[in-house]
Amino acid sequence: MPRRRTSSSASSTAPSAAPRNRTPQPVRVRRRSFGDFVKAFLAFVVLLVLVVGVPLALATQIGWPLPDGAPGLDWLQREITVKTFLNILTVVVWFAWAQFTACVLVEVKAALSGVGVPGRVPGSGPSQLLARQLVAALLLVGATAASLTPGLSQLGQSMEGNQKPSVAAAQQTPGIFAQQQEQAAGTASALAEQAGQAAARADGGSAAHGDTKYYRIQPPEGRHHDSLWEIADRHLGDGRRYKEIFELNKDRVQPDGSKLSEASLIRPGWIMEMPGDARGGELVEMPDEAPNVSEQVRQQISDYARTGDHAQGGGGSGAQGGGSGAHGGGDNAQVSLPEQRPAPATPATPAPSAGQEHAATPAAADHSFGLPEALLAAPLLAAGLLGALGRRRRQALWQSALGSVGGRRGMEPPTPTGDAQDVQDALLVGADPEGVRLLDRALRGLAAALTAESRPLPVVYAAWMGGNGDLHLQLAQPAGKPPAPWQLGQDQTFWMLARADAERYEDADTAAPYPGLVSLGTMDDSRLLLNLESVPGIVSLGGTEADRTAVFASVAAELATNGWSDRMTITLVGFGEDLTPLAPNRIRHLDGFEDLFETMSAETRQRRGALGAAGHDSVLTGRTGPAQHTRWAPHLVLLATQPSDEDALRLAELAADAGRLGIGYLVGTEGTDLPGAAWEMRITGEGKLLAPLLGLELEAQTLPAAQRRAVVELFTDADPEHGPGGSDGPGGASGTANTPPFLVDISEQGRPAVYARLVGSYEIIGLDAPDDDRSALLHEALALLLLHREGVHPRVLSSALWPRGVTADVRDALLERLRAWLGTDPDGTPRLATDATGRLTLAKSVVSDLDVLRSLYYEATQGRGVGSRQVRGRLLTDALVLVRGPLLADRPEGRYRWLTHEIIDAQLPLLVADTGLALSEFHLEKDRAEKAIEALNAALRTAPADERLWHELLRATHATGDPDRLRALAADLVGRSGARGVPPRTEALLDELLPTWRDGVAAAG
């Protein structure tokens, strides 16, 4: 089986282990050796014998083995002779010959077309492999093996239907290679002519630079192109040193009059000055010591050496992001770093005040206090996980409330500890929900604008989120002018949206256009999101198993929880069975390759048929226009273990049409090439994600094993069915899940030193008012600490108060002011302390009304109130008196944004509703319906959407024996229900208590 080879540190599409040594001369056609002709001749003889000789021998020596007419029944009674066996054997040989001939025809067709993997002849196996080797050996004498042997690396890089091929398709057509060689030869001739003209002008430059080494970019040979990465890999020992070559030659005038402006765009005939430690024989030339170089080219190098003192300001490698890949003018599929616009100028400001400190330098340089760095550096992943975790906890609260019998099963979510606590803090610090919101709105807004113009969605390979907040989409091919406010980027394949324009987008009622985008890492302060579903074939990922799995886990977790996708299917094979709790509706796990192949074969057929029946060219056209309701959700496959070569080819055949169908494949490799891989990446032990042929060198985004387990633990504990408060947990109906995280001494002796009212307007009793310029920050910091009695990490506090970042000294200064403001207890104990894990905690003498409310309800239902009816009634009544409105009702606009990550907005209404229900039950036991109604109405002011309160209010009103009052309540309830109508359970209760309620509603209507 033909396999591609790689150099020592980077993948290549060259057909050999490394490019041949080539001197800087005009392009030369590789001459075939005598051995090549011998191999070709022997291959021709073998093919002639097998394809022509075998049938001739069978026809002349044995004849036709089958009977001339239809056999009678007597043939079953005939004696079996030697001739019978010979006839049977002859039939078998004829079938074998037919199969082998079919293999030869398939291989010849694939070799001559030069595109894609040849079709598999059923049951061929070794026969097709032999045919492939013979055909390749025969055609070797007429063209390079890379251009005629089926290129597995180019699998699937052409679109079907009316989808135009990507720029990578230029490499797949043999005719283009001939044009490239002609152009290269012309370039070489022009360079020689220029060198002759330059010889009359300069004669001493080479001597002055005799100790400097130079390299001349070679024309393409077959499918191999020179690139700075490969040059650095061969002659500097490390492809990542390509930036040194780029810096030495940036913006210097080349012999053809052009300049090197991007590390990924180099042309045949250009000259590169090399670092002094470059090695490599004839490939690296010094002007005066190049015996195999013509005088004209030598003079050309000498002229170029004179530009060595050229000023190389502006930019640097950071803006180019290069690597290798798009050679000879950009005819490769390339994911390159977009040019970054300078941030808008801002006027000088004085030293930051309390309201301006968020503009200070971000605290990224601050050490992490032990928090997981991987999640701190993954803002989109952290935002997705945090949002999904919040939704899971809210869901658990409501399920627990609506399913409770005789008391709540899960008043409080479990408090994380250990690694889970560190991971939760890292999510709170690292999350960028605003970035997710802007990305989602920008993409949906683009889709809506294109639909309004009756234009299809362009194929997007990647998205770059710049450090200045701009969004760049890298297209597979030019797609015209983007709709406003989008603009063209650095070239026709980049569409750019400034952050200021993205912030003006509103929510658009359209399908998510690019749900397969997923973060891979950062390069030069820009974050890359690769669109897995648009990749023309398989994406392979090499590296150690642990490093690969960390990347796979990050990809899977972000795809499962991101905010810019509507729905999708993520299939995990070979890893990640534990990731299912993150999104049970999105993630599924398969045991092995055979299960995967069977599943994806069926889905590929189904999607092809569905697209054809709907009249769409691809899933992109199905996501815009009148048919967008179909959604065409992507299916992304993550296969962590490398399949066998045969399985890889089977998977490659499936993936050949994957980009059009919205199916993406990310497959792990064990350090060797993967047959059929369209794009290749490798993760290093240092956390670098390398893709030389795509021009990428990223700081990889990963989710290591320990943090993956901690993330899964957070989601599992939040599950009401399996968490500590669920039916499978040890708590049960009266377990520790009902216990508040902080119990207050509600006796007279437990009067606190500092009392904060959070339920309603924010008030603090027991402290002097702080300075005006610090008051808002100090109040917000205290509120955060009061809502988290288990402790708050300093990084969590700073990210909550300053979402845009702040320096460590500003944060520490605020903490010192907060300690001084809170003061100490009479025994000298500070009211703001730091526990053993480094988290900030409040003393028990600092209490909020929310703490008191929780403690009163707990004591009434599980403490002293259980054994004393009188105590229970008093405690429940005191609890409802504390409720003065929603949490932090008068908080200033723009502050307390961290509350969006909390579930207290769901907890507080449920707690108030539970208190009202318990007090109503207390009064109804003594037939005090009016008191019960009073308690329920008080609870409804805070929890107006709780259906349980309305049900109990109907029963209490019915207990008064006043039908008119009950009818009025029913009419009010129907009016509140609006267009949605009365909920089914409420409707059933009304039928029971007031059978004529519909008549009253009809009369009122």
C-alpha positions, -999 to 999 in steps of 0.1 A, spaced: 0 0 0 15 34 -9 21 54 21 33 90 25 65 96 44 74 124 68 106 142 76 120 140 111 97 166 126 71 176 101 47 159 77 52 163 40 34 153 9 66 143 -8 67 107 -20 100 99 -3 113 102 32 129 136 25 133 158 -5 164 151 -26 194 174 -23 190 200 -50 215 227 -61 202 262 -68 199 258 -105 170 261 -130 145 232 -126 156 199 -139 135 169 -148 144 139 -127 161 113 -149 151 77 -145 177 53 -136 184 20 -153 168 2 -124 136 22 -130 134 9 -166 141 -26 -155 113 -25 -129 90 -10 -155 98 -36 -180 93 -65 -156 60 -49 -144 49 -47 -181 58 -84 -186 40 -95 -155 9 -75 -164 10 -88 -200 12 -124 -188 -15 -121 -162 -39 -99 -182 -34 -113 -217 -14 -146 -213 -36 -163 -188 -69 -160 -208 -51 -171 -240 -36 -201 -223 -69 -211 -208 -87 -207 -241 -61 -226 -262 -50 -253 -238 -82 -262 -218 -110 -246 -236 -144 -234 -223 -150 -252 -191 -188 -247 -189 -213 -269 -209 -225 -255 -242 -262 -259 -234 -284 -263 -204 -275 -295 -185 -300 -323 -178 -308 -339 -146 -286 -369 -154 -255 -349 -148 -260 -354 -111 -255 -391 -116 -224 -389 -137 -191 -401 -124 -167 -374 -111 -136 -376 -133 -103 -357 -135 -118 -336 -163 -145 -325 -139 -119 -312 -114 -100 -295 -142 -132 -277 -154 -140 -265 -118 -104 -253 -114 -106 -236 -148 -137 -217 -137 -120 -206 -105 -90 -193 -125 -113 -174 -149 -129 -157 -119 -95 -149 -104 -83 -135 -138 -115 -113 -141 -110 -100 -106 -74 -91 -111 -81 -75 -145 -108 -54 -128 -82 -43 -101 -58 -33 -129 -84 -12 -146 -94 5 -114 -57 12 -105 -49 25 -140 -79 48 -139 -71 62 -104 -34 66 -113 -41 85 -145 -68 108 -129 -45 115 -99 -74 122 -76 -86 103 -46 -82 68 -34 -89 41 -60 -122 22 -56 -120 -11 -38 -128 -42 -58 -149 -64 -35 -129 -93 -22 -97 -83 -39 -73 -79 -10 -38 -89 -22 -49 -89 -58 -55 -52 -58 -24 -45 -39 -3 -64 -65 -21 -46 -93 -14 -13 -76 23 -20 -73 26 -32 -109 8 -2 -123 28 22 -102 61 6 -114 50 7 -150 40 44 -149 71 54 -129 91 59 -161 68 85 -175 60 107 -145 68 111 -108 52 85 -87 36 111 -65 17 125 -95 5 92 -108 1 70 -78 -32 77 -61 -26 104 -35 -41 93 -1 -31 127 13 -55 144 -11 -85 123 -3 -118 141 -4 -104 176 -12 -129 182 -39 -165 190 -35 -193 173 -54 -223 189 -70 -219 225 -78 -195 231 -49 -163 246 -63 -131 229 -54 -110 244 -27 -76 258 -34 -61 224 -25 -77 209 -55 -51 226 -77 -26 200 -64 -48 171 -73 -49 177 -111 -18 164 -129 -22 190 -157 -16 218 -132 17 203 -123 28 206 -159 18 243 -159 37 248 -126 69 233 -141 66 254 -172 61 285 -150 90 275 -129 113 270 -159 102 305 -171 110 320 -138 144 303 -138 152 318 -172 141 352 -161 163 350 -130 193 340 -152 186 370 -174 184 393 -144 216 379 -130 234 387 -162 222 423 -161 232 425 -124 268 413 -132 275 445 -150 266 465 -120 282 447 -91 313 426 -87 324 427 -51 293 419 -31 299 382 -28 333 386 -12 318 408 15 293 382 24 314 351 19 306 337 54 269 340 50 248 310 36 220 313 12 194 290 -2 175 293 -35 138 282 -35 134 253 -59 106 248 -84 80 222 -75 89 186 -82 58 165 -86 36 173 -57 64 186 -35 69 223 -30 96 240 -10 85 257 23 103 276 50 93 249 75 109 221 55 140 243 47 144 249 85 138 213 92 165 200 68 191 227 74 185 240 109 173 207 125 139 221 136 111 232 114 99 256 140 129 278 133 113 289 101 107 322 118 144 329 119 146 325 81 115 347 77 130 375 98 163 374 79 145 379 46 113 397 53 105 426 29 138 422 10 135 426 -28 137 392 -45 152 387 -80 117 388 -96 110 422 -79 86 409 -53 90 407 -15 86 381 11 56 393 33 42 360 46 61 330 58 37 307 40 41 324 6 74 317 -11 81 314 -48 105 294 -70 137 313 -77 136 334 -46 168 335 -24 168 331 13 196 342 36 201 314 62 212 315 99 248 309 104 244 274 118 226 261 87 240 229 74 232 206 44 258 204 17 249 217 -17 214 229 -6 229 258 14 253 278 -8 278 306 -1 282 330 -30 319 323 -36 319 286 -29 291 272 -51 309 250 -77 276 236 -91 260 270 -96 262 290 -128 279 324 -128 246 342 -134 230 326 -103 261 332 -82 259 368 -91 222 369 -84 229 356 -48 256 382 -45 232 410 -54 207 397 -29 234 396 -2 237 434 -6 202 438 8 211 422 41 212 455 60 176 463 48 154 476 76 131 448 86 107 467 108 70 463 111 52 431 118 76 403 126 66 367 125 37 373 148 15 387 122 23 361 96 18 331 116 33 312 89 48 278 89 46 262 55 20 250 32 9 275 6 38 275 -18 44 290 -51 17 316 -47 -7 299 -25 -20 268 -43 -23 247 -11 -52 245 13 -39 267 41 -51 277 75 -31 309 80 -31 336 107 -50 367 96 -35 401 98 -46 419 129 -59 454 128 -43 477 154 -65 484 184 -82 518 183 -63 545 200 -74 555 234 -66 588 251 -43 588 281 -61 582 313 -51 589 349 -43 562 374 -72 538 376 -98 545 402 -124 522 416 -145 523 385 -116 522 361 -94 494 375 -108 469 351 -89 486 323 -56 476 339 -33 450 325 -50 416 327 -39 393 354 -28 366 330 7 371 341 -3 364 377 3 329 389 -27 306 390 -27 298 427 -28 261 418 -58 264 394 -56 242 363 -38 263 336 -55 243 307 -89 257 316 -77 291 324 -64 293 289 -95 280 273 -121 308 276 -147 294 251 -145 259 265 -148 272 300 -178 293 291 -195 263 275 -188 240 304 -199 267 330 -231 274 311 -240 237 307 -232 231 344 -255 259 354 -283 246 333 -278 211 347 -280 224 383 -311 245 376 -327 214 360 -318 194 391 -334 220 413 -367 220 394 -368 182 392 -361 180 428 -388 205 437 -415 191 414 -407 155 423 -404 160 461 -428 142 484 -429 153 520 -399 176 516 -372 188 492 -346 162 481 -320 187 469 -323 221 486 -286 228 478 -263 215 451 -233 197 465 -203 218 472 -173 206 451 -141 197 469 -106 189 459 -99 188 421 -135 194 413 -134 227 433 -102 238 416 -118 230 382 -149 249 390 -128 279 401 -108 277 369 -140 277 349 -152 308 367 -119 326 361 -113 315 325 -148 316 310 -155 343 284 -193 341 279 -193 375 262 -169 361 236 -192 332 230 -222 354 227 -205 377 202 -193 347 181 -228 332 180 -245 364 171 -219 373 145 -222 339 127 -260 338 128 -262 374 117 -239 366 87 -262 337 78 -293 359 80 -277 386 59 -266 360 32 -302 346 32 -316 381 27 -293 385 -4 -302 350 -16 -265 339 -14 -253 306 -1 -231 302 30 -194 300 19 -173 270 30 -154 281 61 -123 262 71 -115 281 102 -123 311 124 -97 333 141 -107 354 172 -81 381 174 -66 396 206 -84 429 198 -118 411 196 -121 410 158 -134 378 141 -119 365 109 -134 337 89 -110 319 65 -129 306 35 -121 276 14 -122 299 -17 -131 335 -26 -169 341 -22 -172 377 -32 -179 407 -11 -193 399 24 -225 415 35 -222 446 58 -209 450 84 -185 423 74 -154 433 54 -129 416 33 -98 407 52 -62 405 41 -72 388 9 -103 374 -9 -104 343 13 -108 362 46 -140 379 59 -135 401 89 -159 415 115 -147 442 139 -157 437 176 -176 470 176 -197 458 147 -203 424 163 -215 441 195 -243 457 175 -257 424 163 -290 413 179 -302 377 183 -311 363 148 -338 336 143 -318 315 120 -299 282 122 -264 281 135 -244 282 102 -211 267 114 -218 245 144 -187 224 138 -162 251 148 -140 241 177 -111 257 195 -77 241 189 -53 266 204 -37 300 201 -10 316 180 2 351 185 -27 361 207 -53 348 182 -75 318 189 -81 293 161 -114 275 157 -112 248 131 -144 239 113 -142 201 115 -173 194 94 -159 213 64 -125 196 63 -122 178 29 -115 144 45 -99 131 76 -80 152 101 -52 132 118 -36 140 151 -3 124 161 15 124 194 16 103 225 -17 87 237 -20 109 267 -14 141 247 -37 131 220 -65 122 244 -62 156 261 -68 173 228 -96 149 220 -113 155 253 -111 193 249 -126 191 214 -154 168 226 -162 189 257 -164 221 237 -185 206 209 -209 192 235 -214 224 254 -206 254 231 -230 282 226 -228 286 188 -243 253 179 -280 243 179 -276 205 180 -251 179 168 -240 144 173 -205 136 187 -194 100 184 -164 90 205 -145 59 198 -116 45 218 -119 71 246 -143 94 264 -170 71 277 -169 91 309 -177 123 290 -213 114 283 -227 132 314 -216 165 298 -243 163 272 -262 129 271 -282 142 241 -251 150 220 -224 125 230 -225 88 223 -197 63 227 -189 33 205 -168 3 214 -147 -1 183 -141 6 146 -165 -20 132 -194 -3 151 -182 30 139 -180 19 103 -214 3 103 -230 34 119 -213 60 97 -218 40 65 -256 40 72 -256 77 81 -235 87 50 -260 69 27 -289 85 45 -274 120 43 -266 117 6 -302 106 0 -317 133 21 -296 160 4 -306 147 -30 -343 145 -21 -342 181 -7 -324 194 -37 -294 207 -18 -258 206 -28 -245 204 8 -256 209 43 -246 246 40 -274 253 15 -297 234 38 -290 258 67 -300 290 49 -331 300 31 -366 285 33 -352 250 42 -333 260 73 -358 243 95 -341 210 86 -311 223 105 -287 197 90 -269 191 123 -233 180 120 -220 147 131 -184 148 143 -165 116 149 -135 115 173 -115 83 169 -87 83 194 -69 52 184 -52 47 150 -71 22 128 -53 -4 107 -43 5 72 -72 -14 58 -97 2 82 -81 36 75 -88 32 38 -124 22 45 -128 52 67 -112 74 40 -137 63 15 -165 73 38 -148 107 45 -143 115 8 -177 132 7 -178 142 44 -174 179 40 -205 182 18 -225 160 42 -217 178 74 -196 149 88 -162 155 103 -135 130 113 -107 136 138 -85 104 140 -56 98 163 -23 83 150 6 67 168 34 87 152 30 74 117 11 87 87 -26 79 85 -37 67 50 -64 90 37 -56 120 60 -64 153 43 -49 174 71 -23 163 95 -15 177 130 7 166 158 7 174 195 40 176 213 49 169 249 54 207 254 18 214 244 24 226 209 0 217 182 19 215 149 5 213 114 34 223 91 15 218 59 -13 241 72 11 267 84 1 262 121 21 262 153 -4 266 182 -4 266 219 -27 236 221 -60 237 240 -62 205 260 -82 189 288 -58 166 307 -71 134 323 -72 147 359 -92 178 349 -114 158 326 -124 136 356 -130 166 377 -152 182 351 -172 150 348 -175 148 386 -191 183 386 -217 173 361 -224 139 377 -229 155 411 -253 179 396 -274 151 381 -305 146 404 -307 109 395 -271 101 403 -257 129 425 -255 129 462 -290 144 465 -306 121 440 -323 88 444 -291 69 439 -271 90 463 -266 84 500 -287 114 510 -321 103 500 -351 124 510 -335 136 542 -298 134 535 -271 160 536 -283 176 504 -310 194 524 -285 209 548 -275 245 540 -238 251 535 -238 275 565 -262 273 595 -268 304 616 -274 305 653 -309 319 652 -312 323 690 -308 357 707 -273 347 717 -264 343 680 -268 379 670 -242 386 643 -217 414 644 -222 422 607 -256 416 590 -262 421 553 -296 421 537 -294 406 502 -330 394 496 -344 427 484 -324 459 484 -288 456 495 -282 469 531 -254 463 556 -258 467 593 -228 468 617 -202 485 594 -194 521 587 -199 532 551 -166 528 531 -151 556 510 -173 565 481 -147 556 455 -144 521 469 -179 515 482 -193 497 451 -164 473 448 -163 465 485 -201 458 486 -199 436 455 -169 416 469 -188 411 502 -219 399 484 -199 373 465 -183 360 497 -217 359 515 -232 338 487 -202 314 489 -196 305 525 -174 276 514 -148 301 503 -139 321 472 -106 318 453 -88 351 449 -87 346 412 -124 340 411 -130 372 431 -108 393 408 -124 379 376 -159 386 391 -151 422 400 -130 430 369 -142 408 340 -116 423 317 -87 415 340 -67 433 366 -32 433 380 -24 413 411 -14 444 431 -48 461 425 -66 429 435 -45 425 467 -50 462 476 -88 457 474 -86 426 496 -66 446 522 -93 473 522 -120 447 525 -102 432 555 -98 466 571 -135 474 565 -148 441 579 -125 444 609 -120 418 636 -141 400 662 -137 408 699 -112 380 703 -90 395 676 -99 370 648 -101 387 614 -136 385 598 -120 379 564 -95 350 565 -77 326 541 -82 289 545 -57 261 539 -65 260 501 -59 298 498 -95 307 495 -111 337 512 -137 329 539 -159 350 561 -162 345 599 -194 332 614 -200 367 628 -207 380 593 -242 368 583 -267 376 555 -305 374 556 -302 346 530 -282 326 555 -309 332 581 -337 323 557 -320 290 549 -314 282 585 -350 290 596 -364 268 569 -340 240 578 -348 242 616 -385 243 609 -386 212 586 -356 191 598 -346 206 632 -365 218 662 -397 224 643 -401 187 635 -410 179 671 -429 211 680 -457 225 660 -455 258 677 -418 262 669 -424 252 633 -451 278 628 -430 306 643 -398 297 623 -417 296 590 -434 329 597 -401 345 606 -386 331 574 -413 347 551 -409 380 569 -373 382 557 -383 380 520 -385 417 508 -380 411 470 -356 395 445 -319 391 453 -299 423 453 -329 441 438 -313 475 434 -278 465 421 -263 490 398 -264 483 361 -232 468 347 -221 452 380 -227 418 396 -224 402 362 -210 371 379 -246 363 391 -252 349 356 -230 320 365 -248 314 398 -280 294 404 -291 315 433 -317 331 410 -334 297 408 -327 286 444 -342 317 461 -377 314 445 -378 277 452 -368 283 488 -394 309 493 -420 288 476 -411 258 499 -414 281 529 -448 294 518 -461 258 511 -449 246 545 -465 275 563 -498 271 543 -498 234 553 -492 244 589 -523 267 589 -546 244 569 -540 217 595 -560 239 619 -585 250 591 -570 285 590 -576 291 553 -571 328 554 -537 325 571 -527 299 545 -538 323 517 -518 351 532 -487 330 534 -491 318 498 -496 353 485 -465 364 502 -445 336 486 -460 343 452 -446 379 452 -411 363 450 -420 331 431 -449 340 408 -442 313 383 -442 284 408 -472 262 398 -472 245 432 -481 278 449 -511 284 426 -523 248 432 -521 253 470 -538 287 467 -567 271 448 -571 245 475 -569 271 503 -594 293 486 -617 263 480 -614 257 518 -629 291 525 -662 278 510 -666 310 489 -674 299 452 -673 335 439 -638 340 453 -627 307 438 -641 317 404 -623 351 406 -590 333 414 -596 309 385 -602 338 361 -571 355 373 -551 324 368 -564 319 333 -556 355 325 -520 350 337 -516 319 316 -520 339 284 -517 323 250 -501 292 264 -532 282 282 -537 267 316 -511 240 324 -526 204 323 -522 198 360 -537 231 369 -566 224 345 -572 190 362 -572 206 396 -598 233 385 -620 206 371 -619 189 405 -625 220 426 -646 241 403 -662 220 375 -679 251 360 -648 272 357 -648 270 319 -682 287 318 -670 316 338 -640 320 316 -661 319 285 -685 345 299 -656 367 308 -641 363 273 
